[in-house]
Structures are given as structure tokens and as C-alpha cells.
């Protein structure tokens, strides 16, 4: 079990999205595709904005080869307090 993505609730991040000093990991979430430090820092896209767009576009996996067989979007989003 890895670190949880604050955008989509995926628990497979290798690193925390930000360290204790607020520095981004620049890791890309395999589920939603958010890149910490780029999408927010360079592009100015908030977690909520990105999540809403991702959901509106069908919540497709960024790295589909890692998508669990019994993936449940609702359960995953609950990890970050989001209900559909």
C-alpha cells in the first residue's frame, strides 16, 4: 500500500505528493494522471478542478495497465472524503 493521491484517492503513489517543506514530488498518479508540482504549480489547476474534469471525462485510468480488476471508483474517492 502506497501513499494516497489527494485528487482521486488512489493509494499507489510511491511518494507523498509533497514533503514536509511543501516541495512537490513531481510524481504522476497512475490513476488520474495528476502531476504534483506541475498541474498545480505550473498550470495552476487545483485538486478539485482536476478531479471534477477527470470525473466528467469518465474517470479513465492514466496508466490502465495498473488498474485493479475490481476497481471501485466510489470506494477509492471515499478515502479522500469524496462521495458521488
Protein Blocks (a to p, Z undefined) as FASTA:
>chain_A
ZZddfknopakbfbdfbdfkopafkiacfklopaghjlmmmnopafklmmmmmmmnoppa
fblmlpcfklcfklmmmmnopaZZ
